[in-house]
Amino acid sequence: MPEDHRFHLDLGSRFENIELAQVVLRDTLDQIGVDEDARHDVDLAVREAVTNAIKHGNEQNPDKQVHIDLLLEGDDLVLQIADEGAGFDLSSVQDPLAPENILRPNGRGILFMRKFMDDIQYSLRPGGGTVVTMRKRLAGPKS
Amino acid sequence: MRVTTRTRGDVTIIDLNGKITIGSGDIALRNAVHQAIEAGANKLLINLHEVTTIDSSGVGELVSAYTTATNRGIRLKLVNLPDKVADILTVTQLITVFDTYDSENDAIASFQ
């Protein structure tokens, strides 16, 4: 299936840059014609993925970047968020819905991403780091 | 995020307006709750009516506020949850932890 690459963004590892990513993302989703509910879901999932990349991947190292790509594959919106960290062990993440974790103040980011996107895959980034690829099935983008 | 604190009777109400997200709104929420507790509040109501976005860090701050308050014998409740916020508290199963109300009057009455 042909890919339609809509944007690439390189961000420094600072939390304030999450808002910059959100502005670019929102503009792009508007151009594609994504409805408000889907925009909310994608917005939140990207926010969590970029937060994880800055916080856990790059450990807020200002010399490391977060790379964001958005593309369309048919009716699928595909977002890739890559960090330059040491890699990521999904099995180390505790279940935030387990009774003993319900009142923990953190550990819910991946739950949000899984809930609000249709598919999430993790892979290693060539040269080091983690890539999270998230898909959202769109109900008929306008362009 | 804009935060204002007011009282109705013996209930301290924290009104939140905007995003409760990492690096800004989450810290503002934490500070507001701590200030209210330090000021002697023992009935806390967080009004989420004007909250536009909440991320996992914001949810974490709500949980921290709840545990901090509960550990000190302070009752903390939520009111006026926008649909998106209610959805997120449902996803995280925290909707079963918090006392939530659709109206401020009902929430105030529940403290009595």
Interface residues (C-beta under 8 A of the other chain):
Chain A: F15 E16 I18 H40 D43 L44 R47 E48 T51 P96 L97 I102 L103 R104 P105 N106 R108 G109 L111 F112 K115
Chain B: T21 I22 G23 T53 D55 S56 S57 V59 G60 E61 V63 S64 Y66 T67 K84 I88 V91 T92 Q93 L94 V97
